[in-house]
Structure formats: C-alpha cells, structure tokens
Amino acid sequence: MKRKIKNLFYSILIDGVGMLTYLIPGWGEIGDIIWSPISTALIYKLYDNLPLAIIGGIEEASPGGDFIPTATIAWINQYLIK
C-alpha cells in the first residue's frame, strides 16, 4: 500500500513538472525537449511499461501535449485496471 501511494505521488510530480514548463514564457518547448527523456525514463522505472513510457515521452515532446497526465494514467493502469 505504501508503494502504491508513493508511486502516485511521483506520478503527479512527473506530470506537474511537465506542466510547469509553460510557466516560463519562451521556455516551454525547450523545457519539454529536456524533460521528455527524463519523464520517459522515470515512467519506465516506476511502472516497467515501455509503451506507456514512450507515449509519455512523445506527449511531453509534442507541442501542447503537456496537459495529458501520462504518468498518472500509468499509475491508474498499474494499480486500478490490472
């Protein structure tokens, strides 16, 4: 149970950092390019799910895709659907 809650916290944090890149004008897309591989690696490390990790990386690198909480969706897939 502790791991489940900890992973939810990390997932929300990963998604939040991805969304924060838009707070600094002009740096949004640059921040996304930097954050995309980091987010991908973190999602994979947390959930050992390569397809979702790749989707998360693509979502972070795509213009305007930051509103999709991919890490949290991975958590839902791991703990609520499986």
Backbone as ProteinMPNN parsed JSONL, in Angstrom:
{"seq_chain_A": "MKRKIKNLFYSILIDGVGMLTYLIPGWGEIGDIIWSPISTALIYKLYDNLPLAIIGGIEEASPGGDFIPTATIAWINQYLIK", "coords_chain_A": {"N_chain_A": [[0.819, -1.2, 0.0], [1.959, 1.221, 0.768], [3.866, 1.643, -1.245], [2.205, 1.986, -3.424], [0.931, 4.459, -2.914], [3.18, 6.091, -2.779], [4.124, 5.872, -5.422], [1.984, 7.082, -6.731], [2.269, 9.714, -5.829], [4.804, 10.315, -6.974], [4.108, 10.086, -9.666], [2.239, 12.162, -10.032], [3.948, 14.249, -9.504], [5.81, 14.006, -11.633], [4.089, 14.542, -13.811], [3.343, 17.128, -13.084], [5.767, 18.589, -13.183], [6.199, 18.465, -15.914], [4.105, 20.061, -16.789], [4.811, 22.492, -15.707], [6.654, 23.693, -17.37], [5.435, 25.486, -19.021], [5.088, 27.781, -17.582], [7.166, 29.546, -17.765], [7.647, 31.956, -19.978], [8.453, 31.454, -23.392], [10.218, 29.407, -22.853], [8.896, 27.052, -22.796], [8.743, 24.99, -24.867], [11.451, 24.335, -25.112], [12.013, 23.458, -22.537], [10.333, 21.24, -22.543], [11.591, 19.556, -24.4], [13.9, 18.953, -23.017], [12.819, 17.77, -20.703], [11.353, 15.608, -21.657], [12.853, 13.064, -22.27], [13.668, 12.493, -19.675], [11.27, 12.25, -18.257], [10.226, 10.047, -19.636], [12.069, 8.025, -18.887], [11.653, 7.988, -16.109], [8.932, 7.224, -15.876], [9.107, 4.687, -17.016], [10.842, 3.46, -15.178], [9.285, 3.511, -12.841], [6.996, 1.972, -13.523], [7.68, -0.084, -15.258], [6.801, -0.286, -17.895], [7.118, -0.111, -21.054], [5.675, 0.763, -23.451], [3.828, 2.716, -22.387], [5.662, 4.475, -21.25], [7.035, 5.4, -23.516], [4.92, 6.65, -24.852], [4.459, 8.661, -22.984], [6.851, 10.125, -23.269], [6.64, 11.014, -25.923], [4.338, 12.54, -25.693], [5.212, 14.564, -23.943], [7.138, 15.799, -25.539], [5.648, 16.751, -27.607], [4.105, 19.642, -28.992], [1.923, 21.408, -26.939], [0.953, 19.152, -25.641], [1.226, 18.786, -22.957], [-0.828, 18.829, -21.094], [-1.866, 16.347, -20.734], [-1.941, 13.869, -18.367], [0.211, 11.662, -18.316], [1.907, 10.035, -16.676], [0.324, 9.717, -14.415], [-1.801, 8.399, -15.567], [-0.477, 6.041, -16.176], [-0.099, 5.123, -13.575], [-2.769, 4.644, -12.838], [-3.326, 2.621, -14.656], [-1.561, 0.668, -13.697], [-2.36, 0.181, -11.001], [-5.148, 0.312, -10.715], [-6.471, -0.761, -12.93], [-5.219, -3.163, -13.719]], "CA_chain_A": [[0.0, 0.0, 0.0], [2.854, 2.379, 0.835], [4.454, 1.816, -2.571], [1.133, 2.48, -4.286], [0.763, 5.894, -2.633], [4.437, 6.743, -3.168], [4.137, 5.954, -6.881], [1.01, 8.106, -7.122], [2.921, 10.997, -5.578], [5.826, 10.514, -8.006], [3.425, 10.279, -10.953], [1.695, 13.525, -10.043], [5.118, 15.129, -9.577], [6.309, 13.931, -13.012], [3.148, 15.287, -14.654], [3.399, 18.533, -12.685], [6.986, 19.197, -13.738], [5.954, 18.622, -17.347], [3.199, 21.201, -16.993], [5.474, 23.723, -15.248], [7.475, 24.306, -18.416], [4.69, 26.561, -19.661], [5.053, 28.969, -16.727], [8.249, 30.447, -18.166], [7.414, 32.296, -21.388], [9.542, 31.209, -24.318], [10.992, 28.229, -22.474], [8.011, 25.89, -22.763], [9.138, 23.904, -25.764], [12.817, 23.927, -24.765], [11.865, 22.659, -21.32], [9.726, 19.958, -22.906], [12.613, 18.727, -25.055], [14.793, 18.488, -21.95], [12.073, 16.948, -19.756], [10.777, 14.437, -22.316], [13.546, 11.795, -21.991], [13.69, 12.266, -18.227], [9.931, 11.752, -17.943], [10.137, 8.692, -20.194], [12.852, 7.126, -18.034], [11.01, 7.873, -14.798], [7.715, 6.413, -16.017], [9.53, 3.301, -17.209], [11.4, 2.965, -13.912], [8.196, 3.308, -11.878], [5.944, 1.029, -13.915], [8.213, -1.123, -16.132], [5.849, -0.361, -19.007], [7.773, 0.636, -22.121], [4.745, 1.516, -24.314], [3.347, 3.926, -21.713], [6.799, 5.392, -21.092], [7.263, 6.029, -24.822], [3.795, 7.575, -25.064], [4.742, 9.811, -22.128], [7.914, 10.915, -23.887], [6.084, 11.673, -27.11], [3.394, 13.559, -25.201], [5.987, 15.685, -23.409], [7.854, 16.472, -26.624], [4.677, 17.319, -28.551], [3.595, 20.962, -28.614], [0.573, 21.451, -26.37], [0.529, 17.877, -25.081], [1.55, 18.704, -21.528], [-1.994, 18.738, -20.218], [-2.204, 14.927, -20.563], [-1.166, 13.354, -17.232], [0.587, 10.311, -18.716], [2.43, 9.266, -15.543], [-0.827, 9.37, -13.573], [-2.528, 7.364, -16.314], [0.302, 4.818, -15.966], [-0.42, 4.675, -12.212], [-4.125, 4.076, -12.893], [-3.194, 1.348, -15.364], [-0.835, -0.28, -12.847], [-2.978, -0.147, -9.714], [-6.615, 0.251, -10.722], [-7.008, -1.55, -14.041], [-4.645, -4.525, -13.724]], "C_chain_A": [[0.866, 1.268, 0.0], [3.452, 2.692, -0.536], [3.433, 2.413, -3.542], [0.961, 3.994, -4.129], [2.01, 6.668, -3.052], [4.504, 6.896, -4.69], [3.115, 6.96, -7.402], [1.61, 9.496, -6.938], [3.954, 11.299, -6.664], [5.193, 10.777, -9.37], [2.876, 11.686, -11.08], [2.842, 14.534, -10.161], [5.687, 15.162, -10.999], [5.409, 14.741, -13.938], [3.198, 16.785, -14.346], [4.621, 19.245, -13.244], [6.808, 19.425, -15.234], [5.069, 19.816, -17.652], [3.855, 22.526, -16.603], [6.273, 24.419, -16.335], [6.751, 25.459, -19.102], [4.621, 27.828, -18.803], [6.12, 29.994, -17.108], [8.086, 30.754, -19.653], [8.664, 32.076, -22.247], [10.356, 29.965, -24.027], [10.174, 26.947, -22.511], [8.492, 24.734, -23.607], [10.563, 23.423, -25.483], [12.789, 23.046, -23.521], [11.282, 21.291, -21.609], [10.738, 19.022, -23.548], [13.578, 18.158, -24.016], [14.071, 17.485, -21.048], [11.574, 15.634, -20.37], [11.541, 13.133, -22.039], [13.621, 11.464, -20.499], [12.361, 11.664, -17.788], [9.757, 10.313, -18.428], [10.856, 7.69, -19.292], [12.184, 6.916, -16.674], [9.744, 7.018, -14.856], [8.09, 4.94, -16.197], [10.055, 2.694, -15.91], [10.292, 2.669, -12.898], [7.298, 2.137, -12.243], [6.409, -0.094, -14.84], [7.286, -1.375, -17.321], [6.399, 0.519, -20.138], [6.791, 1.38, -23.028], [4.218, 2.796, -23.656], [4.464, 4.94, -21.518], [7.079, 6.127, -22.401], [6.152, 7.023, -25.143], [4.002, 8.832, -24.222], [5.812, 10.712, -22.709], [7.435, 11.674, -25.105], [5.148, 12.801, -26.696], [4.14, 14.778, -24.673], [6.669, 16.48, -24.516], [6.909, 17.151, -27.61], [4.203, 18.684, -28.079], [2.155, 20.864, -28.11], [0.107, 20.163, -25.733], [0.706, 17.755, -23.581], [0.338, 18.537, -20.606], [-2.413, 17.288, -19.971], [-1.338, 14.353, -19.434], [-0.745, 11.893, -17.443], [1.104, 9.47, -17.552], [1.291, 8.842, -14.615], [-1.692, 8.318, -14.263], [-1.798, 6.024, -16.168], [0.021, 4.246, -14.577], [-1.797, 4.019, -12.185], [-4.081, 2.713, -13.573], [-2.567, 0.285, -14.458], [-1.669, -0.737, -11.649], [-4.503, -0.27, -9.747], [-7.191, -0.64, -11.819], [-6.496, -2.98, -14.004], [-5.139, -5.345, -12.564]], "O_chain_A": [[0.553, 2.251, -0.672], [3.536, 3.852, -0.938], [3.775, 3.248, -4.378], [0.859, 4.716, -5.121], [1.914, 7.762, -3.608], [4.902, 7.949, -5.186], [3.359, 7.62, -8.412], [1.467, 10.356, -7.807], [3.981, 12.401, -7.21], [5.69, 11.6, -10.14], [3.03, 12.329, -12.119], [2.713, 15.551, -10.841], [6.011, 16.235, -11.51], [5.892, 15.529, -14.751], [3.103, 17.61, -15.254], [4.522, 20.374, -13.724], [7.219, 20.459, -15.761], [5.261, 20.502, -18.656], [3.479, 23.575, -17.126], [6.543, 25.615, -16.232], [7.394, 26.32, -19.704], [4.133, 28.855, -19.275], [5.983, 31.179, -16.802], [8.36, 29.899, -20.495], [9.773, 32.461, -21.875], [11.116, 29.515, -24.885], [10.712, 25.865, -22.278], [8.633, 23.616, -23.112], [10.849, 22.232, -25.605], [13.46, 22.016, -23.462], [11.68, 20.297, -21.001], [10.741, 17.823, -23.268], [14.018, 17.014, -24.13], [14.647, 16.464, -20.672], [11.395, 14.65, -19.652], [10.918, 12.165, -21.603], [13.634, 10.295, -20.115], [12.329, 10.687, -17.038], [9.209, 9.469, -17.718], [10.313, 6.633, -18.973], [12.154, 5.8, -16.154], [9.515, 6.183, -13.98], [7.47, 4.057, -15.606], [9.746, 1.547, -15.585], [10.365, 1.675, -12.175], [6.881, 1.383, -11.363], [5.616, -0.974, -15.177], [7.024, -2.518, -17.697], [6.173, 1.729, -20.168], [7.045, 2.539, -23.356], [4.168, 3.845, -24.298], [4.228, 6.144, -21.612], [7.33, 7.332, -22.4], [6.418, 8.113, -25.649], [3.751, 9.942, -24.691], [5.693, 11.936, -22.649], [7.781, 12.839, -25.299], [5.168, 13.884, -27.281], [3.734, 15.911, -24.934], [6.764, 17.704, -24.433], [7.326, 18.03, -28.365], [3.926, 18.868, -26.894], [1.286, 20.305, -28.778], [-1.048, 20.081, -25.315], [0.369, 16.725, -22.997], [0.491, 18.139, -19.451], [-3.231, 17.027, -19.089], [-0.112, 14.357, -19.546], [-1.294, 10.992, -16.808], [0.762, 8.292, -17.457], [1.3, 7.729, -14.089], [-2.253, 7.444, -13.602], [-2.443, 4.982, -16.05], [-0.086, 3.03, -14.415], [-1.973, 2.962, -11.58], [-4.723, 1.765, -13.12], [-3.0, -0.868, -14.459], [-1.678, -1.924, -11.322], [-5.082, -0.909, -8.868], [-8.272, -1.208, -11.66], [-7.261, -3.916, -14.235], [-4.756, -6.506, -12.422]]}, "name": "protein", "num_of_chains": 1, "seq": "MKRKIKNLFYSILIDGVGMLTYLIPGWGEIGDIIWSPISTALIYKLYDNLPLAIIGGIEEASPGGDFIPTATIAWINQYLIK"}
